Amino acid sequence: MDSRQLGYFLAVVDQEGFVRAAEHLHLAQPSLSQAIRALERQLDTPLFHRHSRGVTLTEAGRALVGPARQVVRDLQTAGETINAVKGLRHGRIDVVSMPSPAIAPLSDLISDFGRRAPAVTVNVVAAATAERTLEIVHSGSCEIGVLGTPYPLHDANLTTRRLRSQRFVLITSGNDDSPEGTLRREELAGRRLIVGPRGTGMRLLIEEMRSHGVDLSVVVETEHREQVLTLVANGVGSAVLTDGWASVARRMGLRVLDLEPPAHLDLWMVTRQAPITPAAQEFWDMVAQDDQST
């Protein structure tokens, strides 16, 4: 068993099948299948159930995912550590982020980091919920996670850093005749809303308002957060988002109204307590230094 085989195994897991994994690896599918079969023979157990709809992990396969990711990540860390000693600043950081913090502050953080380490590639993966973000960091697929939650974040297996909080606002059509300033939550009664999936901060706030008797109707539920503002601009409905989206919304000619009483989403950056690559450590340290200077 070697790191190449483990990388192939993880590609099949992450791409959810041999066809997409082979394309991702720029490898002929028979060669990939042969390599996985060889790994299974060495381990003396099947790693995948193969069926007409694709593949699913066996119990042994599920058990291998975590250790395999750690091996691949450790080899990446070792290589980048040597490069750092040699004065090279190349590398790659895999970051998973929920949509709102991806707009702000992650975009600004990546811009700042790009000026410090222009040869490092930052790969950003999307996750719809805080739970999914944490799951991806725990699995080792990404070294750093950026997420938002209305509740305190406690995870004994992760190192966490609170970034800031964002206030929830109502984003509505430019033709909306609501008065300037703020809206009380009860004034949202009768609104047609575009919402994200269950478990997101916006959805939790909407459910809270409904539980207090505010009559709200959901007209669109979408996992594609970037679609929400376009739907608002097209007059489909309004949306409750964090103020991280406010500047983009205003550039689209939409109105942004504060809600009273206010509700906030706390933004966090997380990483596993296992060693991370030098590039990821530099990114983490940059954020920590920026926090201390503000």
Buried (B, 14 or more C-beta within 10 A) or exposed (E): EEEEBBBBBBBBBBBEBBEBBBBEBEBEBEEBBEBBEEBBEEBEBBBBEEEEEBBEBBEBBEEBBEEBBBBBBBEBBEBBBEBBEEEEBEBBBBBBBBBBBBBBBBBEBBEBBEEEBEEBEBEBBBBBBBEBBBBBBBBBBBBBBBBBBBEEBEBEEBBBBEBBBBBBBBBBBEEBEBEEEBBEBEBBEEBEBBBBBEEBBBBBBBEEBEEEEBEBEEEBEBEEBEEBBEBBBEEBBBBBBBBBBBEBBEEEEBBBBBBEEEBBBBBBBBBBEBBBBBBBBBBBEBBEEBEEEE
